[in-house]
Amino acid sequence: MKKVISLFILVASFFSCNKDLVERPDNLIDKKVMAAIFYDISLLEAIRYQDPNSLYKNGVNPKTYIFKKYKIDSIQFAKSNAYYASDYREYKKMFDAVNDRLKKEKDVVDLINKKAEKKEAALKKAKGKKILDSINKVKKAKELKIKKEKDSISKSKKRKELKIKKIDSIKKAKKGKNLKLKK
């Protein structure tokens, strides 16, 4: 008798597991739409985590935003959520899909950020190069100016030397004439 009762309880519990724990609501939200809702909720939570006042500064209430966007009410959302949560495997698949979508979006944003960083680095490098080029131009201009000054100084020295040599040669010539005249 005990065996029959325990067998009956085991069979009854087995058949009760196959039965839905939560009844399907009349206005059930589609799985894809429900996954989109969870995605938007995740984004809103991330925004609120990053800057807690940003949503309220912009007049966005996350709950009412979701309800207005998907044209649902809180009761419909709660019943649909409870229905999908009763089958944890399907519920997990739904959240895995949301997680995959978030990862893809993150990868896209990371790629955009990397491109922006590369562009910014290239601009900084170009700007630095321009500054170095302008500094080099100034240095070269100073070097040229110094070189010109040195050249002009050396030219003036050479002119003076030439004048002195001319004067010396004139003096020698005069001395030579004077010596010839004296003889």
Z-matrix of the N, CA and C atoms (Angstrom, degrees):
N
C 1 1.440
C 2 1.525 1 111.04
N 3 1.318 2 116.31 1 -43.82
C 4 1.458 3 120.47 2 178.67
C 5 1.519 4 110.29 3 -62.67
N 6 1.348 5 115.68 4 -36.60
C 7 1.455 6 119.58 5 179.75
C 8 1.520 7 110.80 6 -66.92
N 9 1.309 8 117.37 7 -38.74
C 10 1.461 9 122.19 8 -179.86
C 11 1.524 10 109.92 9 -66.77
N 12 1.307 11 117.28 10 -42.95
C 13 1.468 12 121.57 11 -179.39
C 14 1.529 13 109.70 12 -66.01
N 15 1.316 14 116.60 13 -44.10
C 16 1.460 15 119.05 14 -179.65
C 17 1.528 16 110.62 15 -67.10
N 18 1.363 17 117.30 16 -35.30
C 19 1.456 18 120.63 17 176.24
C 20 1.531 19 110.40 18 -66.29
N 21 1.347 20 116.93 19 -41.19
C 22 1.461 21 121.80 20 178.50
C 23 1.534 22 110.95 21 -62.10
N 24 1.321 23 116.79 22 -42.57
C 25 1.472 24 121.41 23 179.60
C 26 1.530 25 109.69 24 -65.76
N 27 1.312 26 116.90 25 -39.70
C 28 1.461 27 121.05 26 179.59
C 29 1.528 28 110.89 27 -65.28
N 30 1.335 29 117.37 28 -43.92
C 31 1.470 30 121.36 29 179.18
C 32 1.527 31 110.04 30 -66.48
N 33 1.321 32 117.80 31 -41.49
C 34 1.466 33 121.96 32 -179.88
C 35 1.539 34 110.15 33 -64.26
N 36 1.307 35 116.37 34 -41.70
C 37 1.468 36 118.49 35 179.72
C 38 1.531 37 110.66 36 -68.97
N 39 1.343 38 116.81 37 -33.97
C 40 1.464 39 119.82 38 178.53
C 41 1.524 40 110.89 39 -64.46
N 42 1.326 41 116.65 40 -45.20
C 43 1.462 42 119.91 41 -179.79
C 44 1.531 43 111.54 42 -71.77
N 45 1.288 44 117.64 43 -29.15
C 46 1.463 45 119.31 44 178.97
C 47 1.528 46 111.02 45 -72.54
N 48 1.315 47 118.55 46 -23.95
C 49 1.472 48 121.47 47 178.28
C 50 1.519 49 110.70 48 -71.46
N 51 1.309 50 117.28 49 -30.58
C 52 1.454 51 120.03 50 179.82
C 53 1.514 52 112.06 51 -74.89
N 54 1.290 53 116.75 52 -22.89
C 55 1.448 54 121.72 53 -179.13
C 56 1.526 55 109.60 54 -76.21
N 57 1.348 56 116.39 55 141.87
C 58 1.462 57 119.82 56 178.31
C 59 1.522 58 109.87 57 -62.03
N 60 1.317 59 114.43 58 133.31
C 61 1.455 60 119.69 59 178.44
C 62 1.524 61 110.79 60 -73.70
N 63 1.331 62 116.04 61 -35.13
C 64 1.458 63 121.67 62 179.80
C 65 1.521 64 107.27 63 -118.23
N 66 1.300 65 115.36 64 132.86
C 67 1.467 66 119.26 65 179.79
C 68 1.523 67 110.16 66 -70.38
N 69 1.317 68 114.07 67 147.14
C 70 1.469 69 120.37 68 178.86
C 71 1.527 70 108.12 69 -69.26
N 72 1.353 71 117.01 70 123.52
C 73 1.465 72 119.24 71 179.60
C 74 1.540 73 110.69 72 -71.41
N 75 1.321 74 115.13 73 156.40
C 76 1.470 75 119.84 74 -178.85
C 77 1.532 76 111.30 75 -66.33
N 78 1.310 77 117.04 76 -39.78
C 79 1.460 78 120.50 77 -177.56
C 80 1.541 79 110.55 78 -107.42
N 81 1.325 80 115.32 79 54.47
C 82 1.461 81 122.27 80 -178.18
C 83 1.531 82 110.42 81 -65.70
N 84 1.301 83 115.68 82 134.55
C 85 1.457 84 121.58 83 177.19
C 86 1.531 85 107.53 84 -79.58
N 87 1.326 86 116.66 85 135.65
C 88 1.464 87 122.56 86 -179.43
C 89 1.529 88 109.78 87 -59.75
N 90 1.344 89 116.52 88 150.10
C 91 1.466 90 121.08 89 -178.43
C 92 1.526 91 112.12 90 -58.84
N 93 1.331 92 116.81 91 -43.45
C 94 1.460 93 119.74 92 -178.71
C 95 1.529 94 111.18 93 -64.47
N 96 1.310 95 115.67 94 -40.56
C 97 1.465 96 120.01 95 178.59
C 98 1.528 97 109.51 96 -67.32
N 99 1.324 98 116.35 97 -39.75
C 100 1.466 99 120.81 98 179.05
C 101 1.539 100 109.68 99 -63.33
N 102 1.339 101 116.90 100 -40.00
C 103 1.464 102 120.37 101 177.77
C 104 1.535 103 109.85 102 -65.13
N 105 1.312 104 117.66 103 -39.10
C 106 1.469 105 121.42 104 177.40
C 107 1.533 106 110.54 105 -64.01
N 108 1.322 107 116.03 106 -38.80
C 109 1.472 108 120.59 107 177.62
C 110 1.530 109 109.87 108 -62.25
N 111 1.340 110 116.08 109 -45.78
C 112 1.465 111 119.66 110 179.34
C 113 1.531 112 110.99 111 -63.93
N 114 1.326 113 117.22 112 -35.17
C 115 1.467 114 121.64 113 177.19
C 116 1.531 115 109.70 114 -63.09
N 117 1.325 116 115.87 115 -48.29
C 118 1.467 117 119.44 116 -179.96
C 119 1.528 118 111.29 117 -64.02
N 120 1.307 119 116.17 118 -38.65
C 121 1.472 120 119.68 119 177.86
C 122 1.522 121 109.66 120 -63.07
N 123 1.331 122 117.07 121 -40.40
C 124 1.474 123 120.69 122 178.28
C 125 1.516 124 111.12 123 -61.64
N 126 1.335 125 116.12 124 -43.39
C 127 1.464 126 119.43 125 178.80
C 128 1.527 127 111.44 126 -63.91
N 129 1.319 128 115.75 127 -43.59
C 130 1.469 129 119.48 128 -179.99
C 131 1.528 130 111.18 129 -63.68
N 132 1.324 131 116.33 130 -38.17
C 133 1.466 132 119.91 131 178.19
C 134 1.532 133 110.50 132 -66.81
N 135 1.333 134 116.38 133 -38.53
C 136 1.467 135 119.89 134 178.04
C 137 1.523 136 110.53 135 -64.41
N 138 1.317 137 116.57 136 -41.42
C 139 1.469 138 120.58 137 178.09
C 140 1.522 139 109.62 138 -63.11
N 141 1.305 140 116.06 139 -44.48
C 142 1.465 141 120.10 140 -179.19
C 143 1.532 142 110.52 141 -65.97
N 144 1.313 143 117.00 142 -33.65
C 145 1.464 144 120.42 143 177.98
C 146 1.524 145 110.96 144 -68.50
N 147 1.333 146 117.31 145 -41.70
C 148 1.464 147 121.74 146 -178.33
C 149 1.533 148 111.78 147 -68.66
N 150 1.314 149 116.11 148 -45.85
C 151 1.466 150 121.05 149 -179.75
C 152 1.525 151 107.45 150 -141.47
N 153 1.322 152 117.39 151 95.35
C 154 1.463 153 120.93 152 -172.58
C 155 1.531 154 115.33 153 -54.86
N 156 1.309 155 117.74 154 -30.74
C 157 1.462 156 119.54 155 -176.85
C 158 1.524 157 113.98 156 -94.55
N 159 1.320 158 117.58 157 -5.30
C 160 1.468 159 120.10 158 -173.35
C 161 1.526 160 112.40 159 -62.02
N 162 1.323 161 117.41 160 -41.17
C 163 1.462 162 119.46 161 -178.75
C 164 1.529 163 110.47 162 -66.68
N 165 1.300 164 115.83 163 -43.38
C 166 1.467 165 119.00 164 -176.93
C 167 1.530 166 111.78 165 -74.03
N 168 1.335 167 117.00 166 -29.21
C 169 1.467 168 120.09 167 175.00
C 170 1.522 169 110.69 168 -63.37
N 171 1.332 170 114.98 169 -35.28
C 172 1.466 171 120.35 170 -179.15
C 173 1.526 172 112.55 171 -92.38
N 174 1.307 173 116.53 172 7.09
C 175 1.461 174 120.72 173 176.46
C 176 1.515 175 114.05 174 73.07
N 177 1.334 176 117.26 175 30.59
C 178 1.464 177 120.48 176 -179.50
C 179 1.525 178 108.92 177 -109.98
N 180 1.310 179 115.36 178 119.13
C 181 1.454 180 121.45 179 171.99
C 182 1.527 181 105.95 180 -100.29
N 183 1.342 182 118.31 181 116.08
C 184 1.460 183 120.26 182 -173.06
C 185 1.529 184 114.57 183 -53.60
N 186 1.313 185 117.50 184 -42.26
C 187 1.466 186 119.62 185 -177.90
C 188 1.524 187 111.57 186 -65.73
N 189 1.312 188 116.11 187 -51.53
C 190 1.467 189 118.22 188 -178.25
C 191 1.518 190 111.31 189 -67.51
N 192 1.331 191 117.29 190 -30.22
C 193 1.463 192 120.86 191 177.48
C 194 1.533 193 110.01 192 -61.28
N 195 1.322 194 116.36 193 -48.12
C 196 1.475 195 121.01 194 -179.51
C 197 1.522 196 110.26 195 -62.65
N 198 1.316 197 116.65 196 -45.47
C 199 1.473 198 119.87 197 -177.75
C 200 1.521 199 111.25 198 -63.70
N 201 1.319 200 117.61 199 -40.33
C 202 1.466 201 120.65 200 179.20
C 203 1.523 202 110.98 201 -69.90
N 204 1.326 203 116.70 202 -42.62
C 205 1.464 204 120.72 203 -177.10
C 206 1.524 205 111.31 204 -61.72
N 207 1.317 206 117.39 205 -43.75
C 208 1.465 207 120.87 206 -176.25
C 209 1.522 208 113.26 207 -98.28
N 210 1.328 209 116.01 208 3.48
C 211 1.469 210 122.47 209 177.90
C 212 1.533 211 111.06 210 52.50
N 213 1.322 212 114.03 211 52.59
C 214 1.461 213 121.35 212 177.12
C 215 1.522 214 107.85 213 -128.19
N 216 1.328 215 115.60 214 170.44
C 217 1.463 216 119.12 215 174.07
C 218 1.525 217 108.98 216 -117.67
N 219 1.299 218 115.69 217 172.14
C 220 1.462 219 120.49 218 -173.96
C 221 1.528 220 112.03 219 -65.73
N 222 1.314 221 117.23 220 -35.00
C 223 1.466 222 120.52 221 -179.50
C 224 1.529 223 109.92 222 -68.50
N 225 1.316 224 116.82 223 -43.87
C 226 1.460 225 120.65 224 179.16
C 227 1.536 226 109.63 225 -61.59
N 228 1.326 227 116.83 226 -42.48
C 229 1.454 228 120.45 227 178.41
C 230 1.524 229 111.00 228 -63.57
N 231 1.335 230 117.12 229 -45.79
C 232 1.469 231 121.05 230 -178.05
C 233 1.525 232 111.38 231 -62.85
N 234 1.333 233 117.17 232 -43.68
C 235 1.464 234 119.98 233 -179.99
C 236 1.532 235 111.45 234 -66.89
N 237 1.314 236 116.71 235 -41.65
C 238 1.470 237 120.47 236 179.09
C 239 1.526 238 110.41 237 -65.86
N 240 1.314 239 116.22 238 -41.43
C 241 1.460 240 120.48 239 178.83
C 242 1.529 241 110.37 240 -63.11
N 243 1.322 242 117.61 241 -43.97
C 244 1.466 243 121.01 242 178.91
C 245 1.525 244 110.75 243 -63.59
N 246 1.324 245 117.17 244 -38.86
C 247 1.463 246 121.00 245 -179.92
C 248 1.531 247 110.26 246 -64.44
N 249 1.335 248 116.53 247 -48.02
C 250 1.465 249 119.26 248 -179.34
C 251 1.532 250 111.54 249 -68.91
N 252 1.310 251 117.75 250 -32.35
C 253 1.460 252 121.82 251 -179.99
C 254 1.519 253 111.68 252 -70.75
N 255 1.334 254 117.92 253 -21.31
C 256 1.463 255 120.25 254 -179.54
C 257 1.529 256 111.30 255 -67.96
N 258 1.328 257 117.51 256 -25.37
C 259 1.464 258 121.43 257 173.94
C 260 1.525 259 107.01 258 -107.47
N 261 1.311 260 115.47 259 92.21
C 262 1.466 261 119.28 260 -170.26
C 263 1.527 262 113.02 261 -64.35
N 264 1.323 263 118.11 262 -28.99
C 265 1.472 264 119.60 263 179.27
C 266 1.530 265 110.59 264 -65.75
N 267 1.307 266 116.63 265 -46.66
C 268 1.470 267 120.70 266 178.40
C 269 1.530 268 110.75 267 -67.01
N 270 1.323 269 115.01 268 -37.64
C 271 1.465 270 120.14 269 178.51
C 272 1.527 271 110.11 270 -63.13
N 273 1.335 272 116.09 271 -41.78
C 274 1.461 273 121.22 272 178.26
C 275 1.526 274 110.14 273 -64.82
N 276 1.325 275 117.95 274 -40.98
C 277 1.467 276 121.25 275 177.73
C 278 1.528 277 110.64 276 -60.28
N 279 1.327 278 115.13 277 -39.82
C 280 1.458 279 120.32 278 179.39
C 281 1.537 280 109.88 279 -62.25
N 282 1.319 281 116.61 280 -45.41
C 283 1.462 282 120.06 281 -179.66
C 284 1.528 283 111.89 282 -71.82
N 285 1.324 284 117.20 283 -30.91
C 286 1.461 285 119.81 284 174.44
C 287 1.530 286 110.46 285 -64.39
N 288 1.330 287 116.64 286 -39.51
C 289 1.472 288 120.73 287 177.27
C 290 1.530 289 110.15 288 -64.06
N 291 1.327 290 116.39 289 -40.88
C 292 1.469 291 120.41 290 177.55
C 293 1.531 292 109.83 291 -63.58
N 294 1.317 293 116.09 292 -43.12
C 295 1.462 294 121.00 293 179.65
C 296 1.533 295 110.87 294 -63.25
N 297 1.324 296 117.32 295 -41.57
C 298 1.468 297 121.21 296 177.15
C 299 1.523 298 110.73 297 -61.62
N 300 1.308 299 116.07 298 -42.75
C 301 1.474 300 120.29 299 179.53
C 302 1.531 301 110.35 300 -63.74
N 303 1.321 302 116.87 301 -40.85
C 304 1.464 303 120.49 302 178.13
C 305 1.530 304 110.86 303 -64.29
N 306 1.334 305 117.16 304 -39.90
C 307 1.468 306 120.88 305 178.81
C 308 1.525 307 110.44 306 -64.14
N 309 1.337 308 117.08 307 -42.72
C 310 1.468 309 120.57 308 179.01
C 311 1.528 310 110.29 309 -61.86
N 312 1.307 311 116.52 310 -44.56
C 313 1.461 312 120.35 311 179.24
C 314 1.527 313 110.61 312 -63.93
N 315 1.317 314 116.57 313 -38.61
C 316 1.467 315 120.90 314 178.64
C 317 1.522 316 109.85 315 -64.76
N 318 1.320 317 117.53 316 -41.91
C 319 1.459 318 121.09 317 178.62
C 320 1.528 319 111.17 318 -61.86
N 321 1.321 320 116.45 319 -41.08
C 322 1.468 321 120.62 320 178.60
C 323 1.531 322 109.72 321 -63.61
N 324 1.319 323 116.53 322 -45.56
C 325 1.469 324 120.75 323 -179.97
C 326 1.529 325 110.32 324 -64.65
N 327 1.335 326 116.94 325 -40.98
C 328 1.467 327 119.88 326 177.88
C 329 1.522 328 110.97 327 -62.01
N 330 1.318 329 117.19 328 -40.48
C 331 1.467 330 121.34 329 178.82
C 332 1.530 331 110.74 330 -63.57
N 333 1.320 332 115.93 331 -43.47
C 334 1.469 333 120.34 332 177.94
C 335 1.528 334 110.29 333 -63.00
N 336 1.326 335 116.53 334 -41.94
C 337 1.471 336 120.12 335 178.96
C 338 1.523 337 111.58 336 -64.49
N 339 1.346 338 117.36 337 -39.96
C 340 1.464 339 120.65 338 178.72
C 341 1.522 340 110.42 339 -63.14
N 342 1.338 341 116.38 340 -43.38
C 343 1.461 342 119.98 341 178.83
C 344 1.523 343 110.30 342 -62.28
N 345 1.320 344 116.59 343 -41.85
C 346 1.463 345 120.65 344 179.53
C 347 1.532 346 110.40 345 -65.02
N 348 1.322 347 117.24 346 -40.53
C 349 1.462 348 120.61 347 178.75
C 350 1.524 349 111.16 348 -64.93
N 351 1.345 350 116.45 349 -41.56
C 352 1.462 351 119.96 350 178.10
C 353 1.522 352 110.49 351 -62.85
N 354 1.324 353 115.94 352 -42.72
C 355 1.459 354 120.69 353 -179.97
C 356 1.528 355 109.94 354 -63.40
N 357 1.322 356 115.99 355 -43.83
C 358 1.467 357 120.81 356 179.62
C 359 1.528 358 110.64 357 -64.05
N 360 1.332 359 116.77 358 -41.10
C 361 1.461 360 120.37 359 178.45
C 362 1.529 361 110.52 360 -64.21
N 363 1.332 362 115.99 361 -40.81
C 364 1.465 363 119.66 362 178.63
C 365 1.530 364 110.70 363 -64.46
N 366 1.333 365 116.40 364 -40.31
C 367 1.465 366 119.80 365 177.78
C 368 1.524 367 111.19 366 -64.71
N 369 1.330 368 116.55 367 -41.78
C 370 1.460 369 120.23 368 178.14
C 371 1.524 370 110.48 369 -62.57
N 372 1.333 371 115.19 370 -42.44
C 373 1.457 372 120.04 371 -179.78
C 374 1.528 373 110.32 372 -63.65
N 375 1.337 374 115.31 373 -44.45
C 376 1.467 375 119.64 374 178.90
C 377 1.525 376 110.73 375 -63.75
N 378 1.314 377 116.28 376 -41.43
C 379 1.459 378 120.49 377 179.25
C 380 1.528 379 110.12 378 -64.79
N 381 1.332 380 115.47 379 -42.44
C 382 1.460 381 120.12 380 177.37
C 383 1.515 382 111.17 381 -62.92
N 384 1.336 383 115.98 382 -39.37
C 385 1.452 384 121.33 383 178.23
C 386 1.528 385 110.42 384 -63.80
N 387 1.335 386 116.18 385 -41.97
C 388 1.460 387 120.35 386 178.47
C 389 1.517 388 110.32 387 -62.39
N 390 1.316 389 116.14 388 -42.33
C 391 1.465 390 119.86 389 179.15
C 392 1.523 391 109.71 390 -63.32
N 393 1.344 392 116.50 391 -44.70
C 394 1.457 393 119.73 392 178.26
C 395 1.525 394 110.49 393 -62.81
N 396 1.343 395 115.49 394 -41.24
C 397 1.457 396 119.12 395 178.54
C 398 1.527 397 110.84 396 -61.30
N 399 1.317 398 116.82 397 -43.11
C 400 1.462 399 119.54 398 179.98
C 401 1.525 400 110.30 399 -67.29
N 402 1.324 401 116.54 400 -37.61
C 403 1.467 402 119.74 401 177.30
C 404 1.528 403 109.20 402 -64.80
N 405 1.333 404 116.50 403 -43.84
C 406 1.462 405 119.90 404 178.10
C 407 1.523 406 111.19 405 -62.64
N 408 1.325 407 117.77 406 -38.43
C 409 1.465 408 121.14 407 178.06
C 410 1.521 409 110.33 408 -62.45
N 411 1.330 410 115.93 409 -43.05
C 412 1.462 411 119.82 410 179.15
C 413 1.522 412 109.85 411 -63.77
N 414 1.337 413 116.81 412 -43.87
C 415 1.458 414 120.54 413 178.73
C 416 1.520 415 110.59 414 -61.22
N 417 1.336 416 115.98 415 -44.96
C 418 1.462 417 119.84 416 179.70
C 419 1.523 418 110.89 417 -63.05
N 420 1.330 419 115.92 418 -40.57
C 421 1.467 420 119.49 419 178.51
C 422 1.521 421 110.29 420 -62.62
N 423 1.323 422 117.00 421 -41.91
C 424 1.468 423 120.58 422 178.45
C 425 1.525 424 110.10 423 -64.58
N 426 1.359 425 115.20 424 -42.78
C 427 1.455 426 118.98 425 179.03
C 428 1.527 427 110.77 426 -61.72
N 429 1.338 428 116.22 427 -42.59
C 430 1.461 429 119.96 428 178.43
C 431 1.522 430 111.18 429 -62.92
N 432 1.326 431 115.97 430 -41.32
C 433 1.455 432 120.80 431 179.89
C 434 1.531 433 109.53 432 -63.43
N 435 1.320 434 116.14 433 -44.87
C 436 1.467 435 120.68 434 179.42
C 437 1.532 436 109.51 435 -63.80
N 438 1.339 437 115.33 436 -42.53
C 439 1.459 438 120.24 437 179.08
C 440 1.520 439 110.82 438 -61.70
N 441 1.337 440 115.68 439 -43.67
C 442 1.478 441 119.75 440 178.51
C 443 1.512 442 110.27 441 -62.75
N 444 1.352 443 115.06 442 -42.32
C 445 1.466 444 118.08 443 178.73
C 446 1.524 445 110.54 444 -62.56
N 447 1.340 446 116.83 445 -43.41
C 448 1.459 447 120.33 446 178.49
C 449 1.525 448 110.24 447 -62.94
N 450 1.334 449 114.76 448 -43.28
C 451 1.466 450 119.12 449 179.19
C 452 1.522 451 110.70 450 -62.12
N 453 1.315 452 116.43 451 -43.28
C 454 1.472 453 119.11 452 -179.54
C 455 1.523 454 110.64 453 -67.47
N 456 1.332 455 116.45 454 -36.49
C 457 1.468 456 119.75 455 177.37
C 458 1.526 457 109.36 456 -66.08
N 459 1.317 458 115.81 457 -46.04
C 460 1.468 459 118.50 458 -179.48
C 461 1.529 460 110.48 459 -65.52
N 462 1.332 461 117.03 460 -36.70
C 463 1.464 462 119.93 461 177.09
C 464 1.518 463 110.79 462 -63.94
N 465 1.318 464 115.20 463 -43.36
C 466 1.476 465 118.04 464 179.64
C 467 1.523 466 110.04 465 -65.54
N 468 1.332 467 117.98 466 -37.07
C 469 1.456 468 121.08 467 176.52
C 470 1.523 469 110.12 468 -63.60
N 471 1.333 470 115.02 469 -43.19
C 472 1.464 471 119.21 470 179.04
C 473 1.523 472 110.46 471 -63.50
N 474 1.330 473 116.22 472 -40.19
C 475 1.464 474 119.86 473 177.97
C 476 1.528 475 110.54 474 -61.65
N 477 1.338 476 114.07 475 -44.17
C 478 1.463 477 118.56 476 178.96
C 479 1.521 478 109.69 477 -61.62
N 480 1.322 479 116.76 478 -43.56
C 481 1.461 480 121.03 479 179.33
C 482 1.531 481 110.43 480 -62.09
N 483 1.355 482 114.24 481 -41.99
C 484 1.464 483 118.36 482 178.98
C 485 1.527 484 110.24 483 -64.44
N 486 1.314 485 115.98 484 -42.18
C 487 1.464 486 119.86 485 177.95
C 488 1.521 487 110.03 486 -60.92
N 489 1.355 488 113.72 487 -44.49
C 490 1.462 489 118.23 488 179.81
C 491 1.519 490 109.80 489 -62.57
N 492 1.324 491 117.73 490 -42.51
C 493 1.453 492 121.96 491 179.09
C 494 1.531 493 110.12 492 -63.60
N 495 1.354 494 115.45 493 -41.81
C 496 1.470 495 118.77 494 178.42
C 497 1.524 496 110.04 495 -63.08
N 498 1.327 497 113.32 496 -43.80
C 499 1.466 498 117.54 497 179.64
C 500 1.525 499 109.04 498 -63.07
N 501 1.326 500 116.47 499 -43.00
C 502 1.456 501 120.70 500 178.94
C 503 1.527 502 110.99 501 -61.41
N 504 1.327 503 114.38 502 -44.30
C 505 1.477 504 117.67 503 -179.63
C 506 1.521 505 110.46 504 -66.92
N 507 1.329 506 116.44 505 -35.97
C 508 1.470 507 119.77 506 176.77
C 509 1.518 508 109.43 507 -65.79
N 510 1.299 509 116.51 508 -43.22
C 511 1.464 510 121.15 509 178.70
C 512 1.517 511 109.90 510 -62.77
N 513 1.328 512 116.92 511 -42.76
C 514 1.465 513 120.31 512 178.76
C 515 1.517 514 110.09 513 -63.55
N 516 1.330 515 113.90 514 -41.61
C 517 1.463 516 117.88 515 -179.92
C 518 1.517 517 109.61 516 -64.08
N 519 1.311 518 116.85 517 -41.14
C 520 1.462 519 120.14 518 179.15
C 521 1.516 520 110.14 519 -66.02
N 522 1.310 521 115.85 520 -40.23
C 523 1.464 522 119.83 521 179.03
C 524 1.529 523 109.52 522 -64.55
N 525 1.324 524 113.77 523 -40.91
C 526 1.470 525 118.94 524 179.29
C 527 1.524 526 110.73 525 -63.42
N 528 1.332 527 117.05 526 -40.28
C 529 1.458 528 121.30 527 178.78
C 530 1.527 529 109.01 528 -68.24
N 531 1.310 530 114.44 529 -40.97
C 532 1.462 531 118.99 530 179.89
C 533 1.528 532 109.86 531 -63.63
N 534 1.297 533 115.90 532 -38.64
C 535 1.462 534 119.27 533 179.36
C 536 1.514 535 110.56 534 -68.89
N 537 1.286 536 118.49 535 -38.91
C 538 1.460 537 123.38 536 -179.92
C 539 1.544 538 108.24 537 -67.58
N 540 1.313 539 116.06 538 -39.49
C 541 1.448 540 120.06 539 -179.34
C 542 1.528 541 109.90 540 -68.62
N 543 1.259 542 117.61 541 -36.01
C 544 1.445 543 122.81 542 -178.93
C 545 1.528 544 109.76 543 -70.89
N 546 1.210 545 119.88 544 -28.06
C 547 1.447 546 123.05 545 -176.62
C 548 1.454 547 107.13 546 -78.87
